[in-house]
Amino acid sequence: MATTLHHWMNGATFEGSGGRFSDVTDPATGEVSAQLALAAPEDVDAVVGAAAAAFPGWRDTSLARRTQVLFAFRELLNARKGELAAIITSEHGKVLSDALGEVSRGQEVVEFACGMPHLVKGAFTENASTKVDVHSVRQPLGVVGIISPFNFPAMVPMWFFPIAIAAGNTVVLKPSEKVPTASLWMAQLWKEAGLPDGVFNVLNGDKVAVDGLLTHPDVASISFVGSTPIARYVYETGTSHGKRVQALGGAKNHMLVLPDADLDLAADQAVNAGYGSAGERCMAISAVLAVGTVADELVAKIKERTVGLRTGDGRRGCDMGPLVTAAARDRVSGYVDAGEAEGATLVVDGRTVQPDSDGAGFFVGPTLFDHVTPDMSIYTDEIFGPVLSVVRVDSYAEGVALINANPYGNGTAIFTNDGGAARQFQNEVNVGMIGINVPVPVPMAYYSFGGWKNSLFGDSHAHGVEGVHFFTRGKVITSRWLDPSHGGLNLGFPQND
């Protein structure tokens, strides 16, 4: 019998009153591994209420104590991250090494947040006016909501909650209902680290839970990662209800390969970035722009590497795992059908893959198209699967024009040995994260993650200094202590002297 998973509130399991459940599946076998309780509106109220009640005490906890809890969480996570990686693989499907890498990248944000005392320092000006001092502080927002996607069950929440908690906020995390266990595991780890009850809570659910967080008067901010249509909805709904919102959306990431590039390196990295995590990454490369005469050789090298990949259960040492659900598998297969029908050359067909797995898992193998044109759906749409499209362009300028014309602006990369071309590219391209001979340019935690155009709604990227500013707000205090007189009546606008 499948396990039943519930919410986490006030440092303990909270069953709630929803009465609705959804299946959690193992995508490598297709088997149902758990039943997940879905929140009702009253459950949203209860969990948000617990976070709101915990906020005053956590806000007033010293930075020294908060940092001690962060360090303890970091140490527990580092010692047990293999457990978390195994949970991710069992529910998402990505191979164990990829899952472990995800946890490690999330841990970098925890480590960044351990420096919060320095990051929230204010400023002080003595005698700004005669015997008048001015100083600034940054204070937490209150209850912050995090709505997380299925493809990074640990890393994406960790982009947000370590900074939010270190800054003095309390958190309600709504994970994807497809991959809930990682969030519940991290909630238990916070408790072991000494985090007070109510500071970190997990609300499981579907649109009812999402809308509840977006409209609840006690939720001060929303952090979201997901598809562009939902990101737009989250941003518009949250801001219309007075919330600060950062909503990171979809992507169509290009890799521009110039004639002087190392084609073996470019082929290796195209395969790594296109098929890693079965293409279920917002930073995956899905379009390779081959400039001039390199296309034939580059496609041959990518094909050679692609056909040698082993697809199967991520616990068996395979190169690539399954898609997260049967619906995702069918959607990706449909795009392969469409690419063929629209006239692209199908070089490697992932629909015929024979996976190394037991049961009826949700597999599509690595798929490679050549002679793709910008009007085809496999180019215009975010497939979110292991489908790599090669678009042949005549020049650097044509490639940059294609990238800049795309409605998304999340990540991009150029492969070249020409430093001048690389410098020109990073200046001209309208994309938020750029790689030079690096296919997946995810920044370190002390920089901020985020795209441009339809890849971001709101003006704040994730983690880094922008994340600190998102989870705090400024306050400026003007004070006068030394002069016992109030200076008499003066109804004019205050002036400095």
C-alpha positions as MATLAB code, in Angstrom:
seq = 'MATTLHHWMNGATFEGSGGRFSDVTDPATGEVSAQLALAAPEDVDAVVGAAAAAFPGWRDTSLARRTQVLFAFRELLNARKGELAAIITSEHGKVLSDALGEVSRGQEVVEFACGMPHLVKGAFTENASTKVDVHSVRQPLGVVGIISPFNFPAMVPMWFFPIAIAAGNTVVLKPSEKVPTASLWMAQLWKEAGLPDGVFNVLNGDKVAVDGLLTHPDVASISFVGSTPIARYVYETGTSHGKRVQALGGAKNHMLVLPDADLDLAADQAVNAGYGSAGERCMAISAVLAVGTVADELVAKIKERTVGLRTGDGRRGCDMGPLVTAAARDRVSGYVDAGEAEGATLVVDGRTVQPDSDGAGFFVGPTLFDHVTPDMSIYTDEIFGPVLSVVRVDSYAEGVALINANPYGNGTAIFTNDGGAARQFQNEVNVGMIGINVPVPVPMAYYSFGGWKNSLFGDSHAHGVEGVHFFTRGKVITSRWLDPSHGGLNLGFPQND';
ca = [
       0.000    0.000    0.000;
       1.337    3.419   -0.963;
       2.471    5.840    1.725;
       0.317    8.903    2.392;
       2.204   12.202    2.443;
       0.812   15.227    4.263;
       1.800   18.815    4.975;
       4.381   20.126    7.473;
       3.311   22.797    9.954;
       4.758   23.965   13.266;
       7.537   21.394   13.152;
       5.318   18.348   12.641;
       3.203   16.502   10.100;
      -0.148   18.202    9.486;
      -2.820   16.036    7.874;
      -5.154   18.891    6.982;
      -8.756   18.564    5.974;
      -8.608   18.588    2.191;
      -9.879   15.081    1.542;
      -8.277   15.131   -1.923;
      -5.230   13.119   -2.951;
      -2.976   12.705   -5.977;
      -0.579    9.963   -7.001;
       3.177   10.306   -6.668;
       4.895    7.988   -9.134;
       8.320    6.521   -9.718;
       8.901    7.625  -13.320;
      11.437    4.881  -14.018;
       8.909    2.115  -13.304;
       5.557    3.865  -13.611;
       4.532    2.581  -10.183;
       2.625    4.714   -7.685;
       4.894    5.258   -4.681;
       2.717    7.498   -2.508;
      -0.560    9.338   -2.138;
      -0.223   13.068   -1.573;
      -2.771   15.030    0.441;
      -3.848   18.171   -1.448;
      -4.604   21.293    0.557;
      -8.063   22.791    0.950;
      -8.488   26.555    1.517;
      -8.730   26.021    5.279;
      -5.385   24.175    5.182;
      -3.800   27.174    3.469;
      -5.148   29.384    6.250;
      -3.814   27.063    8.925;
      -0.290   26.791    7.505;
      -0.002   30.502    6.704;
      -1.349   31.236   10.172;
       1.366   29.100   11.754;
       4.044   30.961    9.774;
       2.546   34.320   10.703;
       2.486   33.404   14.397;
       6.132   32.341   14.275;
       7.314   35.487   12.496;
       7.629   37.970   15.412;
       9.808   35.624   17.429;
      12.043   34.682   14.500;
      12.324   38.298   13.322;
      13.571   39.278   16.772;
      15.989   36.349   17.036;
      19.553   37.606   16.848;
      21.479   37.330   13.621;
      24.062   35.316   15.529;
      21.473   32.709   16.510;
      19.902   32.614   13.051;
      23.312   32.032   11.522;
      24.019   29.189   13.951;
      20.864   27.431   12.745;
      21.889   27.969    9.108;
      25.309   26.471    9.771;
      23.730   23.476   11.524;
      21.378   22.923    8.573;
      24.342   23.134    6.208;
      26.276   20.502    8.138;
      23.315   18.118    8.322;
      22.625   18.568    4.627;
      26.247   17.950    3.719;
      26.378   14.776    5.788;
      23.119   13.373    4.416;
      22.793   14.778    0.915;
      22.970   11.288   -0.543;
      19.586   10.571    1.065;
      18.085   13.633   -0.557;
      19.553   12.750   -3.954;
      17.975    9.289   -3.766;
      14.584   10.840   -2.994;
      14.892   13.160   -5.988;
      15.759   10.300   -8.329;
      12.863    8.196   -7.060;
      10.276   10.902   -7.797;
      11.747   12.979  -10.617;
      13.785   10.314  -12.415;
      17.062   12.149  -12.999;
      20.157   10.018  -12.515;
      21.704    9.923   -9.055;
      24.814   11.893   -9.993;
      22.644   14.669  -11.415;
      20.455   14.669   -8.309;
      23.512   14.918   -6.089;
      24.779   17.829   -8.168;
      21.436   19.567   -7.704;
      21.699   19.245   -3.934;
      25.249   20.557   -3.962;
      24.249   23.633   -5.954;
      21.429   24.301   -3.517;
      23.850   23.909   -0.641;
      25.905   26.759   -2.093;
      22.973   29.096   -1.409;
      22.788   27.847    2.184;
      26.463   28.684    2.533;
      25.879   32.129    1.016;
      23.035   32.741    3.473;
      25.353   31.936    6.382;
      26.896   35.342    5.669;
      23.614   37.168    6.263;
      24.926   39.425    9.072;
      27.166   41.114    6.523;
      24.532   41.133    3.770;
      21.859   43.009    5.766;
      24.138   45.630    7.244;
      22.691   49.120    7.113;
      24.454   52.472    6.855;
      24.925   55.331    9.338;
      25.527   59.020    8.751;
      26.436   61.149   11.750;
      25.441   64.828   11.792;
      23.622   64.716    8.456;
      22.045   67.939    9.623;
      23.073   69.817   12.741;
      22.953   67.259   15.575;
      20.744   65.002   13.405;
      21.832   61.458   12.532;
      20.446   59.199    9.783;
      20.758   55.451    9.544;
      19.225   52.675    7.455;
      18.286   49.091    8.253;
      16.952   46.155    6.255;
      14.150   44.178    7.853;
      12.354   40.944    6.903;
       9.017   40.966    5.074;
       7.063   38.446    7.157;
       5.524   35.277    5.705;
       7.007   34.453    2.305;
       5.554   31.929   -0.124;
       7.673   29.737   -2.412;
       6.054   27.850   -5.287;
       8.553   25.346   -6.650;
       8.676   23.306   -9.908;
       9.056   19.566  -10.365;
      12.405   19.577  -12.154;
      14.579   20.690   -9.213;
      12.842   19.541   -6.010;
      15.770   20.612   -3.808;
      17.835   23.228   -5.623;
      15.072   25.648   -6.602;
      13.530   25.864   -3.107;
      17.059   26.354   -1.788;
      17.491   29.332   -4.118;
      14.991   31.074   -1.871;
      14.380   29.696    1.612;
      17.917   29.868    3.086;
      18.096   33.593    2.319;
      14.518   34.208    3.445;
      15.046   32.395    6.753;
      18.464   33.909    7.459;
      16.981   37.369    6.880;
      14.286   36.724    9.515;
      11.256   35.680    7.441;
       9.061   32.638    7.889;
       8.406   30.342    4.930;
       5.536   28.437    3.359;
       6.902   26.184    0.608;
       4.485   24.741   -1.949;
       6.427   22.048   -3.860;
       5.259   20.440   -7.065;
       2.766   17.718   -6.292;
       4.818   15.436   -8.563;
       7.895   15.569   -6.273;
       6.834   16.426   -2.695;
       9.079   14.242   -0.545;
      12.260   16.307   -0.886;
      10.563   19.318    0.692;
       9.223   17.256    3.588;
      12.684   15.757    4.114;
      14.248   19.221    4.244;
      11.572   20.354    6.710;
      12.595   17.575    9.059;
      16.240   18.556    8.602;
      15.447   22.146    9.612;
      13.870   20.831   12.799;
      16.988   18.799   13.570;
      19.080   21.925   12.959;
      17.175   23.777   15.681;
      14.897   25.996   13.595;
      11.909   27.074   15.720;
       8.556   25.545   14.854;
       6.528   27.489   12.316;
       9.483   29.140   10.584;
       9.588   26.560    7.759;
       6.347   24.966    6.600;
       5.354   22.797    3.636;
       1.941   23.114    1.998;
       1.210   20.383   -0.535;
      -1.397   20.860   -3.188;
      -2.456   22.001   -6.617;
      -4.043   25.220   -7.905;
      -6.073   25.578   -4.713;
      -2.873   25.891   -2.695;
      -1.226   28.180   -5.265;
      -4.173   30.553   -5.415;
      -4.450   30.486   -1.651;
      -0.869   31.726   -1.294;
      -1.254   34.297   -4.073;
      -4.279   35.898   -2.449;
      -3.736   35.379    1.278;
      -3.456   38.723    3.084;
      -0.763   37.421    5.464;
       1.634   36.351    2.693;
       4.051   39.187    1.918;
       5.872   37.804   -1.105;
       5.874   35.019   -3.662;
       8.866   33.339   -5.279;
       8.019   31.140   -8.263;
       9.814   29.065  -10.896;
       7.911   27.358  -13.700;
       6.506   27.799  -17.181;
       6.017   31.248  -18.666;
       2.186   31.192  -18.769;
       2.015   30.239  -15.083;
       4.783   32.695  -14.173;
       2.765   35.487  -15.775;
      -0.353   34.364  -13.886;
       1.538   34.193  -10.588;
       3.029   37.644  -11.118;
      -0.226   39.302  -12.128;
      -2.296   37.650   -9.393;
       0.255   38.130   -6.635;
       0.993   41.767   -7.412;
      -2.706   42.570   -7.735;
      -3.015   41.367   -4.144;
      -0.229   43.618   -2.944;
       2.599   41.099   -2.849;
       6.211   41.396   -3.873;
       6.679   38.752   -6.613;
       9.625   37.193   -8.418;
       8.360   34.781  -11.052;
      10.921   32.968  -13.203;
       9.444   31.524  -16.387;
      10.351   29.346  -19.331;
      13.221   29.303  -21.772;
      14.444   28.421  -25.242;
      18.201   28.409  -24.828;
      20.511   28.676  -27.825;
      24.114   27.580  -28.280;
      25.945   29.446  -31.026;
      28.883   27.513  -32.508;
      31.330   29.574  -34.565;
      33.600   28.081  -37.259;
      36.707   28.466  -35.087;
      35.230   26.543  -32.152;
      36.640   23.260  -30.846;
      33.952   21.016  -32.332;
      34.672   18.079  -30.037;
      34.161   20.334  -27.034;
      31.033   21.844  -28.606;
      29.582   18.408  -29.364;
      30.298   17.124  -25.862;
      28.674   20.138  -24.277;
      25.662   20.153  -26.615;
      24.937   16.561  -25.575;
      25.507   17.309  -21.885;
      23.339   20.427  -21.914;
      20.651   19.073  -24.207;
      20.058   15.668  -22.636;
      21.075   16.103  -19.001;
      18.110   15.509  -16.699;
      16.219   14.365  -19.827;
      16.121   17.977  -20.968;
      13.904   18.948  -18.030;
      15.933   22.029  -17.132;
      15.084   25.668  -17.717;
      18.772   26.101  -18.605;
      18.922   23.163  -21.046;
      20.269   23.860  -24.512;
      17.540   23.027  -27.002;
      18.735   24.876  -30.130;
      22.268   24.610  -31.530;
      23.017   27.351  -34.059;
      25.764   26.042  -36.347;
      27.487   28.825  -38.252;
      28.610   28.314  -41.841;
      30.387   25.163  -42.855;
      30.687   23.528  -39.420;
      27.173   22.098  -39.393;
      27.824   18.745  -41.118;
      30.800   17.881  -38.937;
      29.140   19.150  -35.754;
      25.944   17.162  -36.360;
      27.986   14.023  -37.024;
      29.889   14.468  -33.776;
      26.706   15.092  -31.777;
      25.070   12.025  -33.335;
      28.079    9.841  -32.508;
      27.842   10.843  -28.855;
      24.050   10.677  -28.682;
      23.665    7.113  -29.942;
      26.131    5.918  -27.302;
      24.065    7.229  -24.376;
      22.391    4.732  -22.052;
      18.829    5.609  -21.050;
      17.109    3.986  -18.101;
      16.515    3.919  -14.360;
      18.603    6.666  -12.760;
      19.650    4.268   -9.982;
      21.427    1.961  -12.429;
      24.277    4.174  -13.539;
      22.549    5.258  -16.752;
      23.400    8.469  -18.582;
      19.813    9.725  -18.773;
      16.616    8.901  -16.917;
      12.912    9.107  -17.744;
      10.547   12.034  -18.115;
       8.713   12.913  -14.930;
       5.222   11.691  -15.946;
       3.445    9.780  -18.681;
       1.911   13.069  -19.847;
       5.382   14.604  -20.191;
       6.543   11.573  -22.194;
       3.572   11.821  -24.529;
       4.034   15.562  -24.965;
       7.697   15.187  -25.944;
       6.907   12.316  -28.324;
       4.280   14.534  -29.918;
       6.892   17.191  -30.616;
       9.113   14.587  -32.286;
       6.148   13.624  -34.476;
       5.614   17.294  -35.317;
       9.268   17.875  -36.159;
       9.166   15.050  -38.682;
       5.901   16.264  -40.168;
       7.226   19.818  -40.528;
      10.252   18.670  -42.531;
      13.156   18.601  -40.091;
      15.709   15.819  -40.535;
      15.407   13.290  -37.706;
      18.992   12.163  -37.054;
      18.411   10.228  -33.799;
      14.902    9.066  -32.840;
      14.377    8.787  -29.078;
      10.905    7.304  -29.432;
      12.438    3.906  -30.149;
      14.672    3.784  -27.090;
      14.956    0.506  -25.160;
      15.465    1.713  -21.564;
      17.353   -0.150  -18.868;
      14.466   -0.208  -16.410;
      11.803   -2.430  -14.894;
       8.148   -1.746  -15.484;
       6.538    0.792  -17.764;
       8.549    3.947  -17.152;
       8.107    7.271  -18.893;
      10.987    7.214  -21.370;
      11.905    9.133  -24.473;
      15.511    8.709  -25.508;
      17.872   11.462  -26.651;
      16.554   12.900  -29.915;
      18.480   14.927  -32.499;
      17.042   16.987  -35.349;
      18.974   18.729  -38.139;
      17.856   21.326  -40.694;
      15.424   22.853  -38.224;
      13.951   26.213  -39.234;
      12.635   28.966  -36.948;
       9.024   28.428  -37.986;
       8.885   24.821  -36.739;
       7.213   24.028  -33.407;
      10.291   22.138  -32.196;
      12.115   25.477  -32.432;
       9.430   27.904  -31.254;
       8.095   25.934  -28.275;
       9.714   25.003  -24.979;
       9.617   21.210  -25.277;
      11.176   20.479  -21.874;
      12.502   17.139  -22.977;
      15.572   15.505  -24.548;
      15.123   17.013  -28.017;
      18.065   18.880  -29.527;
      17.512   20.939  -32.692;
      20.310   22.063  -35.001;
      19.578   25.269  -36.900;
      22.008   26.171  -39.688;
      22.857   29.867  -39.956;
      25.172   31.650  -42.369;
      26.849   34.043  -39.953;
      27.445   35.169  -36.406;
      25.084   38.096  -37.013;
      22.267   35.818  -38.157;
      22.704   33.657  -35.068;
      22.601   36.617  -32.668;
      19.547   37.987  -34.469;
      17.730   34.678  -33.915;
      18.608   34.645  -30.224;
      17.526   38.228  -29.722;
      14.274   37.719  -31.635;
      13.251   34.860  -29.359;
      10.622   35.785  -26.753;
      12.632   34.020  -24.048;
      15.887   35.287  -22.582;
      16.965   32.863  -19.899;
      20.361   31.430  -20.883;
      22.577   31.192  -23.936;
      26.105   30.137  -24.863;
      28.711   30.776  -27.515;
      31.457   28.346  -28.466;
      34.493   29.990  -29.995;
      38.223   30.523  -29.562;
      37.911   34.163  -30.614;
      37.954   36.407  -27.553;
      36.738   39.396  -29.540;
      33.707   37.511  -30.819;
      32.922   36.262  -27.321;
      33.160   39.772  -25.886;
      30.924   41.129  -28.644;
      28.419   38.335  -28.020;
      28.131   38.961  -24.280;
      27.535   42.634  -25.005;
      25.002   42.261  -27.822;
      22.859   39.324  -26.766;
      19.624   40.073  -24.890;
      19.746   37.208  -22.416;
      20.158   37.172  -18.652;
      22.786   34.413  -18.261;
      25.550   33.876  -20.810;
      28.138   31.136  -21.184;
      31.378   31.389  -23.133;
      32.365   27.810  -23.924;
      30.087   26.945  -20.965;
      26.728   25.496  -22.073;
      24.732   25.791  -18.834;
      25.843   29.097  -17.275;
      24.078   28.796  -13.912;
      25.721   31.425  -11.697;
      27.281   30.786   -8.328;
      25.120   31.588   -5.312;
      26.761   34.966   -4.716;
      25.557   36.088   -8.160;
      21.886   36.125   -9.074;
      19.991   33.656  -11.265;
      17.448   34.979  -13.713;
      16.597   35.720  -17.302;
      15.178   38.528  -19.399;
      12.036   38.989  -21.493;
       9.426   36.242  -20.997;
      11.785   34.301  -18.757;
      11.224   36.669  -15.814;
       8.255   38.554  -14.394;
       9.204   41.061  -11.746;
      12.467   42.902  -11.319;
      14.303   40.577   -8.926;
      16.394   37.538   -9.806;
      16.933   34.592   -7.466;
      19.600   34.367   -4.740;
      22.708   36.525   -4.526;
      22.404   40.121   -3.370;
      19.169   40.520   -5.349;
      17.693   37.703   -3.291;
      18.681   39.411   -0.051;
      17.033   42.626   -1.189;
      13.917   40.738   -2.290;
      13.416   39.171    1.142;
      14.082   42.393    3.052;
      12.907   45.987    2.830;
      14.666   49.153    3.718;
      13.852   51.509    6.549;
      15.554   54.861    7.165;
      15.585   56.451   10.627;
      16.336   60.121   11.240;
      17.085   60.970   14.879;
      18.058   63.938   17.043;
      19.168   63.377   20.638;
      21.650   66.043   21.625;
      19.540   69.199   21.310;
      16.926   69.391   24.090;
      14.952   72.096   22.311;
      12.514   71.327   19.542;
      13.370   74.525   17.695;
       9.917   76.073   17.834;
       7.140   75.941   15.273;
       7.992   75.771   11.573;
       5.425   74.412    9.126;
       7.809   74.544    6.164;
       9.368   71.486    4.557;
      12.335   70.264    6.673;
      15.672   71.591    5.438;
      19.199   70.559    6.262;
      21.494   73.086    7.893;
];
